[in-house]
């Protein structure tokens, strides 16, 4: 090649390379997707947050401000879209050229920086913002940080607000910061298996309008430890830090939605839902009220209740009032507030519900002194659709003569499993008319706290005698969630030695330990098996313990009373433990088998198998268990696994399925070690209880399996009449046979035949309860009245006989309303002047008033065992 040609070629090549390099540089500088000009690729990808798009790097749209991906806009009633500009802006080199769209505000970083931030510009007084959510785990702890810069505001400042059903925390009036300032929130999550927390970033909030600029960046939510949270909670208060607990419903009643339409200042509590159960032309007033003198409306609500405790930061209480209307002199009701989220009462744990209450019940002549003492407010635990055998638990009635008092109600957790309930605050009771209330109640400072754990064999009487209760001067009532048999001597736990307390040579009785598939492993050398009791697990984990059990750390226990069974493959092996005796699943009956487990030291992608097997050894249901990702500190990393069973359909002979429980770590054989595994599993708190069908049918949840033996195979659907609706059928709890009476105790054939329609004319089979009868005589006198005790029931029949063979029977109010004035609440009965009354002959009339009469046995066909 000639020198001139070579020189030309090299010059051309160098020119092309220079152009390519300049092009790459220009592209890198103009890119608006990178977080920083100087950031490495690793740094650009390092931003992580439980809040999606917390760095505002993801946008949509072609012009600035860009739309905010994964966030929703907050537009309260005070929002005016015409005088606000908001969205994501890029603070890079072209910021000054673009900023005319938002009033030419200076770059929030003071210089060009290839960063994207959320900007809110209210040209005039306004309220505008954005919100997103992040998920929390039960009993989890979280930290959230937000960087904020606020410029040229008027009317207030920026707001950061975190909220969920159970409460909120906020930092408001963030004003005129010279640079980005970091604000921090520490969060204790609720006890629900999963929940979400909303993060709101705003300039102006609710009825507070603000003008100016607010810039937000780097919204980081991350999980932290309980120690981190407790340290923050114990630290001195700071303007830039908030600590919030969402464990239980907000009971200070400072968390509410402002009701601008209510001039008297009654607002909606955000952790609670209002329900009107039963009213009678009642005037109801309810909600969060301020007790400060300037806010209290005495003309509307009467005397100011004041506060139970002087608290400069809290002047709000919850009010429930049922009162007579203009058309009724006595109009009682049964109404309540229910927590929006359910509260988890952990197994074998004693809880205390504490609160202040001030309750005044109106008295009337027809209410006896004894009945009056049973009227008032109460606290109720309601299971909703969870299907427990007992759905609701109620405290005693509170009627304290209109003065603030503090009350404590203790709750004994179930011994087998966690229970979930909504907390309800009632005024009155909808049981019948005699328990309805006219009056007023105030509540404040409601808290729910765990007190202590106890052994699974505890009884209600043992807890009631505990010094915690007997020494509590505010003790009011005890609610018992324990599963109990009708015969107290019978153990409701059907699983033998599930707590590993019965040992033989150090191993739990009723269990068989063996290798899998004929593989070889020696106990003590290759596999370490031990029952670790509370005394061992409460000690410091020494080097000797590390050697003895093959674990580098103390595995602890899920609850304070637990013994733990350890099976540790210290070398790759295949080893298992199974129950010796079969578990019986009787026909028609339902069961719940619960196992708490933890795994330690398993290789990535490896699992322990927890399974139910049939008599023949075939697998029925199973879990693949690896709890390494379970960071539930409350249960020390243990997870609960539940098997639900429904027994076979009832037949003439015994139809019981027998199964057994097995846990295996590794598989294979003596000739195939490829599936051997190293690592440990720990088991605690195995229990099995009989449950109602309603609980079996509502079993969907985390770590649950269902086995239904109630199959029905006929060409005509349910042609063998073996399928019925369990909830409406009485089943013998020993044999599983369908009984000859339904759940109401009426001696007729059970109904609810699945896939068949009842075509029996009910008038041929309808019977009625006798009800309660009261007899008296009234003269034909327009002023004559009689008050009768209706036992809280409605009048279902009135029979009147009198002169000239007068004989009339009335069944409904529409039939007697032209002749009689009847009050089902007070039991007062009298004549009503009018044409019907005037047509009666003079003289005495004999009355028989029947209340509480009910129809039953409308279905007289159904399924029985014969």
Rosetta blueprint (number, residue, H / E / L):
1 X L
2 X L
3 X H
4 X H
5 X H
6 X H
7 X H
8 X H
9 X H
10 X H
11 X H
12 X H
13 X H
14 X H
15 X H
16 X H
17 X H
18 X H
19 X H
20 X H
21 X H
22 X H
23 X H
24 X H
25 X H
26 X H
27 X H
28 X H
29 X H
30 X H
31 X L
32 X L
33 X L
34 X L
35 X L
36 X L
37 X L
38 X L
39 X L
40 X L
41 X H
42 X H
43 X H
44 X H
45 X L
46 X L
47 X L
48 X L
49 X L
50 X L
51 X L
52 X L
53 X L
54 X L
55 X L
56 X L
57 X L
58 X L
59 X E
60 X E
61 X L
62 X L
63 X L
64 X L
65 X L
66 X E
67 X E
68 X E
69 X L
70 X L
71 X L
72 X E
73 X E
74 X E
75 X L
76 X L
77 X L
78 X L
79 X L
80 X L
81 X H
82 X H
83 X H
84 X E
85 X E
86 X E
87 X E
88 X E
89 X E
90 X E
91 X L
92 X L
93 X L
94 X L
95 X H
96 X H
97 X H
98 X H
99 X H
100 X H
101 X H
102 X H
103 X L
104 X L
105 X L
106 X L
107 X L
108 X L
109 X L
110 X L
111 X L
112 X L
113 X L
114 X L
115 X L
116 X E
117 X E
118 X E
119 X E
120 X E
121 X E
122 X E
123 X E
124 X E
125 X E
126 X E
127 X L
128 X E
129 X E
130 X E
131 X E
132 X E
133 X E
134 X E
135 X E
136 X E
137 X E
138 X L
139 X L
140 X L
141 X E
142 X E
143 X E
144 X E
145 X E
146 X E
147 X E
148 X E
149 X E
150 X E
151 X E
152 X E
153 X E
154 X E
155 X L
156 X L
157 X L
158 X E
159 X E
160 X E
161 X E
162 X E
163 X E
164 X E
165 X L
166 X L
167 X E
168 X E
169 X E
170 X E
171 X E
172 X E
173 X E
174 X E
175 X L
176 X L
177 X L
178 X L
179 X L
180 X L
181 X E
182 X E
183 X E
184 X E
185 X E
186 X E
187 X E
188 X E
189 X L
190 X L
191 X L
192 X L
193 X L
194 X E
195 X E
196 X E
197 X E
198 X E
199 X E
200 X E
201 X E
202 X E
203 X E
204 X L
205 X E
206 X L
207 X L
208 X E
209 X L
210 X E
211 X E
212 X E
213 X E
214 X E
215 X E
216 X E
217 X E
218 X E
219 X E
220 X E
221 X E
222 X E
223 X E
224 X E
225 X L
226 X H
227 X H
228 X H
229 X H
230 X H
231 X H
232 X H
233 X H
234 X H
235 X L
236 X L
237 X L
238 X L
239 X L
240 X L
241 X E
242 X E
243 X E
244 X E
245 X E
246 X L
247 X L
248 X L
249 X L
250 X L
251 X L
252 X L
253 X L
254 X L
255 X L
256 X E
257 X E
258 X L
259 X L
260 X L
261 X L
262 X L
263 X L
264 X L
265 X L
266 X L
267 X E
268 X E
269 X E
270 X L
271 X L
272 X E
273 X E
274 X E
275 X E
276 X E
277 X E
278 X E
279 X L
280 X L
281 X L
282 X E
283 X E
284 X E
285 X E
286 X E
287 X E
288 X E
289 X E
290 X E
291 X L
292 X L
293 X L
294 X L
295 X L
296 X L
297 X L
298 X H
299 X H
300 X H
301 X H
302 X L
303 X L
304 X L
305 X L
306 X L
307 X L
308 X L
309 X L
310 X L
311 X L
312 X L
313 X L
314 X L
315 X L
316 X E
317 X E
318 X E
319 X E
320 X E
321 X E
322 X E
323 X E
324 X E
325 X L
326 X L
327 X L
328 X L
329 X L
330 X L
331 X L
332 X L
333 X E
334 X E
335 X E
336 X E
337 X E
338 X E
339 X E
340 X L
341 X L
342 X L
343 X E
344 X E
345 X E
346 X L
347 X L
348 X L
349 X E
350 X E
351 X E
352 X E
353 X E
354 X E
355 X E
356 X E
357 X E
358 X E
359 X E
360 X E
361 X E
362 X L
363 X L
364 X L
365 X L
366 X L
367 X L
368 X L
369 X H
370 X H
371 X H
372 X H
373 X L
374 X L
375 X L
376 X L
377 X E
378 X E
379 X E
380 X E
381 X E
382 X E
383 X L
384 X L
385 X L
386 X L
387 X L
388 X L
389 X L
390 X L
391 X L
392 X E
393 X E
394 X E
395 X L
396 X L
397 X L
398 X E
399 X L
400 X L
401 X L
402 X L
403 X L
404 X L
405 X E
406 X E
407 X E
408 X E
409 X E
410 X E
411 X E
412 X E
413 X L
414 X L
415 X L
416 X L
417 X L
418 X L
419 X E
420 X E
421 X E
422 X E
423 X E
424 X E
425 X E
426 X E
427 X E
428 X L
429 X L
430 X L
431 X L
432 X L
433 X H
434 X H
435 X H
436 X L
437 X E
438 X L
439 X E
440 X E
441 X E
442 X E
443 X E
444 X E
445 X E
446 X E
447 X E
448 X E
449 X E
450 X E
451 X E
452 X E
453 X E
454 X L
455 X L
456 X L
457 X L
458 X L
459 X L
460 X H
461 X H
462 X H
463 X H
464 X H
465 X L
466 X L
467 X H
468 X H
469 X H
470 X H
471 X L
472 X L
473 X L
474 X L
475 X E
476 X E
477 X E
478 X E
479 X E
480 X E
481 X L
482 X L
483 X L
484 X L
485 X L
486 X L
487 X L
488 X L
489 X L
490 X L
491 X L
492 X L
493 X L
494 X L
495 X L
496 X L
497 X L
498 X L
499 X L
500 X L
501 X L
502 X L
503 X E
504 X E
505 X L
506 X L
507 X E
508 X E
509 X L
510 X L
511 X E
512 X E
513 X E
514 X E
515 X E
516 X L
517 X L
518 X L
519 X L
520 X L
521 X L
522 X L
523 X E
524 X L
525 X L
526 X L
527 X E
528 X E
529 X E
530 X E
531 X E
532 X E
533 X L
534 X H
535 X H
536 X H
537 X H
538 X L
539 X L
540 X L
541 X L
542 X L
543 X H
544 X H
545 X H
546 X H
547 X H
548 X H
549 X H
550 X L
551 X L
552 X L
553 X L
554 X L
555 X L
556 X L
557 X L
558 X L
559 X L
560 X L
561 X L
562 X L
563 X L
564 X E
565 X E
566 X E
567 X E
568 X E
569 X E
570 X E
571 X E
572 X E
573 X E
574 X L
575 X E
576 X E
577 X E
578 X E
579 X E
580 X L
581 X L
582 X L
583 X E
584 X E
585 X E
586 X L
587 X L
588 X L
589 X L
590 X E
591 X E
592 X E
593 X E
594 X E
595 X E
596 X E
597 X E
598 X E
599 X E
600 X E
601 X L
602 X L
603 X L
604 X L
605 X L
606 X L
607 X L
608 X E
609 X E
610 X E
611 X E
612 X E
613 X E
614 X E
615 X L
616 X L
617 X L
618 X L
619 X E
620 X E
621 X E
622 X E
623 X E
624 X E
625 X E
626 X L
627 X H
628 X H
629 X H
630 X L
631 X L
632 X L
633 X H
634 X H
635 X H
636 X L
637 X L
638 X L
639 X E
640 X E
641 X E
642 X E
643 X E
644 X E
645 X E
646 X E
647 X L
648 X L
649 X L
650 X L
651 X L
652 X L
653 X L
654 X L
655 X L
656 X L
657 X E
658 X E
659 X E
660 X E
661 X E
662 X E
663 X E
664 X E
665 X E
666 X L
667 X L
668 X L
669 X E
670 X L
671 X L
672 X E
673 X H
674 X H
675 X H
676 X L
677 X E
678 X E
679 X E
680 X E
681 X E
682 X E
683 X E
684 X E
685 X E
686 X E
687 X E
688 X E
689 X E
690 X E
691 X E
692 X L
693 X H
694 X H
695 X H
696 X H
697 X L
698 X L
699 X L
700 X L
701 X L
702 X L
703 X L
704 X E
705 X E
706 X E
707 X E
708 X E
709 X L
710 X L
711 X L
712 X L
713 X L
714 X L
715 X L
716 X L
717 X L
718 X L
719 X L
720 X L
721 X L
722 X L
723 X L
724 X E
725 X L
726 X H
727 X H
728 X H
729 X L
730 X L
731 X E
732 X L
733 X L
734 X L
735 X L
736 X L
737 X L
738 X E
739 X L
740 X L
741 X L
742 X L
743 X L
744 X L
745 X L
746 X L
747 X L
748 X L
749 X L
750 X L
751 X L
752 X L
753 X E
754 X L
755 X L
756 X L
757 X L
758 X L
759 X L
760 X L
761 X L
762 X H
763 X H
764 X H
765 X L
766 X L
767 X E
768 X E
769 X L
770 X L
771 X L
772 X E
773 X E
774 X E
775 X E
776 X E
777 X E
778 X E
779 X E
780 X L
781 X L
782 X L
783 X L
784 X L
785 X E
786 X E
787 X E
788 X L
789 X L
790 X L
791 X L
792 X L
793 X L
794 X L
795 X E
796 X E
797 X E
798 X E
799 X E
800 X E
801 X E
802 X E
803 X L
804 X L
805 X L
806 X E
807 X E
808 X E
809 X E
810 X E
811 X L
812 X L
813 X H
814 X H
815 X H
816 X H
817 X L
818 X L
819 X L
820 X E
821 X E
822 X E
823 X L
824 X L
825 X L
826 X L
827 X L
828 X E
829 X E
830 X E
831 X E
832 X L
833 X L
834 X L
835 X H
836 X H
837 X H
838 X H
839 X L
840 X L
841 X L
842 X L
843 X L
844 X E
845 X E
846 X E
847 X E
848 X E
849 X E
850 X E
851 X E
852 X L
853 X L
854 X L
855 X E
856 X E
857 X L
858 X L
859 X L
860 X L
861 X L
862 X L
863 X L
864 X L
865 X L
866 X L
